[in-house]
Amino acid sequence: MSSSPLSVAPQEIPGHGLLTGRGAVVTAAAGTGIGSATARRMLAEGADVVVSDWHEKRLAATQAELAAAFPDRRVAAVPCDVSNSEQVAALFVGAAEALGKVDIVVNNAGLGGETPVVDMTDDQWDRVIDITLNGTFRCTREALKYFRGAGHGGVIVNNASVLGWRAQHGQAHYAAAKAGVMALTRCSAIEAAEFGVRINAVAPSIAKHAFLAKVTSEELLDRLSAGEAFGRAAEPWEVAATIAMLASDYSTYLTGEVVSVSSQRA
C-alpha cells in the first residue's frame, strides 16, 4: 500500500481553546473508542464534560482517567442506557447540575454487528436500530427540550457512518440505523434552528481501537483499512477532532450536514 506520510497515524494535536467555557455531554464515552476520544478532545479544547455510558464500571474508570489528565476541568459521569427514555431524561438533569449548563451534546452511542439479512433475527435487527437510531432520537429530543428551556442555544453532533451511504456485507441493520441518523440530523436541524441550536453529524469510515478489535475480526479490520486511500484506519482522536470543530464557532453556519471523516477512494 501507499508509503505516503499519510499512511502513518499522526500524534494527537494539542487543544486550541475552541470550546473554552462550555459544557459538553458525550454518550457512550467509556472505554477506548470515539466517545472517550471525543470527551478527551472536548476537555483539551477547554470544555467541562459529562461522560455517559451504560457500563458503569468502565464509565467510572474513564471518568477517573480523564479527571486525572485534566485536573483543571470538571469531569463528571452520569450512567445512562440510551434505550431507556427515563434514563436519558435523567442524564440531562444530571449533566446540567454537574456543569451548570449544557452547550454541546455528542450522540455517540451505537451498536453494530455482522449478520446477513437472510440469517438476521428480529431481535438482532431491533437491538441495533433501538440503540443506534432510536437512542440518538431520544437524546436529541431531550437535548432540544433542554435547549428550548434554557434559551442559550447549543450544538448537537451525531455519530453516523459512511455505511449510511455505502453497502457492506452483513451490515444491513447498522447501515439502516446510520442512514436514519443522517435523516434525523437533517430534519431535526431544521426544527432546532428556532431554538438557536445547530445539529450536524460525522460519518467515519473506520476508526480502529481496542473495543472494535474485540467485536470485529482482524481480517475484516485489515481489509477495510487497506481500502482507505491512506492505507490505515483513522485514529479515534482524528474523528473526535472533527466533532470538536463541528461543536465550535468555526461551524456557525453549518447545520443539517453530514461530514464524512474518511480517506476512502472516490
NUZAKOL-305891 format. One record per residue (C-alpha): x, y, z; residue number from 1. Coordinates in steps of 0.1 Angstrom, whole numbers. Each point is the difference from the previous one (the first is absolute). Example, Ala and Ser with C-alpha at 12.3 -4.5 7.8 and 13.67 -1.06 7.14 Angstrom:
<atoms>
- 123_-45_78_1
- 14_34_-7_2
</atoms>
This chain:
<atoms>
- 0_0_0_1
- 10_37_0_2
- 33_10_16_3
- -13_36_3_4
- 5_18_33_5
- -38_-2_3_6
- 2_-37_5_7
- 15_5_34_8
- -24_12_27_9
- 10_34_13_10
- 3_9_37_11
- -30_17_14_12
- 0_37_-3_13
- -2_23_30_14
- -32_19_8_15
- -5_36_-12_16
- -27_12_25_17
- -28_-5_-25_18
- -25_-9_26_19
- 11_20_30_20
- -27_6_26_21
- -25_-25_-15_22
- -16_-31_15_23
- -1_-31_-21_24
- -19_-34_3_25
- 15_-30_-18_26
- -20_-33_-1_27
- 17_-34_-3_28
- 32_17_13_29
- 14_-29_20_30
- 29_-21_-13_31
- 23_6_-28_32
- -21_11_-30_33
- -12_31_-17_34
- -21_10_31_35
- 28_1_25_36
- 23_17_-26_37
- -27_26_-6_38
- -3_7_38_39
- 38_3_1_40
- 0_24_-29_41
- -28_21_15_42
- 21_3_32_43
- 31_9_-20_44
- -19_28_-17_45
- -11_15_33_46
- -34_-15_6_47
- -13_-16_32_48
- -14_-34_-7_49
- -26_-26_11_50
- 8_-34_-12_51
- -28_-26_-2_52
- -3_-37_-7_53
- -21_-30_10_54
- 31_-19_13_55
- 5_16_34_56
- 34_-16_8_57
- 16_11_-33_58
- -17_34_4_59
- 15_5_34_60
- 34_-10_-12_61
- -2_24_-30_62
- -12_29_22_63
- 29_-6_24_64
- 25_-1_-28_65
- -12_32_-17_66
- -3_18_34_67
- 37_-9_7_68
- 11_11_-35_69
- -20_34_2_70
- 1_10_37_71
- -10_36_-9_72
- -33_-11_-16_73
- -32_-14_13_74
- -5_-37_-10_75
- -32_-17_13_76
- -15_-33_-8_77
- -37_-8_-4_78
- -10_-36_-8_79
- -26_-3_-28_80
- -15_-27_-22_81
- -12_19_-31_82
- -27_-26_-6_83
- -17_13_31_84
- -18_33_-3_85
- -1_6_38_86
- 38_-5_2_87
- 5_24_-29_88
- -21_27_17_89
- 20_-6_33_90
- 32_4_-20_91
- -8_35_-9_92
- -11_10_35_93
- 32_-15_14_94
- 22_17_-27_95
- -16_34_6_96
- 5_-4_38_97
- 37_-11_-4_98
- 10_26_-26_99
- -23_29_7_100
- -12_0_-36_101
- 3_-22_-31_102
- 12_15_-32_103
- 10_-31_-20_104
- -15_-34_-4_105
- 18_-28_-19_106
- -22_-29_-8_107
- 26_-28_-4_108
- -19_-30_13_109
- -4_-27_-26_110
- 1_-38_-4_111
- 12_-21_-29_112
- 4_-36_-10_113
- 5_-21_-31_114
- -29_-21_-11_115
- -14_-6_-35_116
- -36_10_-4_117
- -11_-36_-9_118
- 13_-11_35_119
- -9_31_20_120
- -25_-4_28_121
- -26_26_10_122
- 19_4_33_123
- 33_7_-18_124
- -16_26_-23_125
- -20_16_28_126
- 29_3_24_127
- 22_18_-25_128
- -27_23_-11_129
- -11_8_36_130
- 34_9_13_131
- 15_17_-31_132
- -30_18_-15_133
- -27_1_27_134
- 27_9_26_135
- 12_29_-20_136
- -36_11_-4_137
- -7_-2_37_138
- 31_20_9_139
- -7_26_-27_140
- -35_4_12_141
- 11_5_36_142
- 28_24_-11_143
- -24_21_-19_144
- -24_2_29_145
- 29_11_22_146
- 13_26_-26_147
- -36_13_-6_148
- -4_6_38_149
- 35_14_6_150
- -2_25_-28_151
- 37_3_-6_152
- 3_-22_-32_153
- 23_-29_-4_154
- 15_-26_-23_155
- -7_-37_-6_156
- 24_-22_-19_157
- -12_-35_-10_158
- 23_-29_-8_159
- -12_-16_-33_160
- 21_-21_-23_161
- 10_-2_-37_162
- -22_-32_0_163
- -29_24_0_164
- 10_6_-36_165
- 19_-32_-10_166
- -7_-37_0_167
- 19_-26_20_168
- -7_-37_4_169
- -17_-9_33_170
- -7_36_10_171
- -36_6_-11_172
- -12_7_35_173
- 29_23_9_174
- -1_18_-34_175
- -38_5_2_176
- 4_15_35_177
- 28_23_-10_178
- -19_11_-31_179
- -28_8_24_180
- 23_20_22_181
- 10_21_-31_182
- -37_6_-8_183
- -7_9_36_184
- 29_24_0_185
- -14_18_-31_186
- -36_3_12_187
- 7_8_36_188
- 24_27_-10_189
- -27_19_-19_190
- -22_-2_31_191
- 28_9_24_192
- 9_32_-17_193
- -27_19_18_194
- 16_-9_33_195
- 34_12_-11_196
- 12_-36_-3_197
- 22_-14_-27_198
- 0_-38_-7_199
- 25_-17_-22_200
- 15_-35_-3_201
- 33_-16_-8_202
- 2_-32_-21_203
- 32_-18_7_204
- 12_-29_-22_205
- 21_-20_25_206
- 16_11_32_207
- 21_-28_16_208
- 0_-5_37_209
- 2_-28_26_210
- -37_-5_4_211
- -6_-2_-37_212
- 27_-27_-3_213
- -20_-21_26_214
- -33_0_-21_215
- 15_-1_-35_216
- 24_-24_-16_217
- 36_12_-6_218
- -4_-12_-36_219
- -30_23_-6_220
- 17_30_17_221
- 32_-5_-21_222
- -21_-3_-32_223
- -20_32_8_224
- 32_19_10_225
- 17_-11_-33_226
- -30_15_-19_227
- 8_34_13_228
- 21_24_-21_229
- 24_4_29_230
- 2_-38_4_231
- -9_3_37_232
- -30_5_23_233
- -6_33_17_234
- 11_5_35_235
- -30_7_23_236
- 14_35_7_237
- -1_9_-37_238
- -38_-5_0_239
- -2_18_34_240
- 18_30_-14_241
- -26_4_-27_242
- -28_-3_26_243
- 17_27_20_244
- 1_22_-31_245
- -37_-5_-7_246
- -7_9_37_247
- 21_32_-3_248
- -5_34_-14_249
- 19_-10_-31_250
- -33_-15_-11_251
- -26_27_8_252
- -16_-2_-35_253
- -1_-38_-2_254
- -31_-20_10_255
- -18_-31_-13_256
- 32_-12_-16_257
- 19_-33_1_258
- 38_3_-2_259
- 18_-31_-12_260
- 31_-8_20_261
- 16_-24_-24_262
- 29_-5_-24_263
- -19_-25_-22_264
- 6_2_-37_265
- -27_18_-20_266
</atoms>
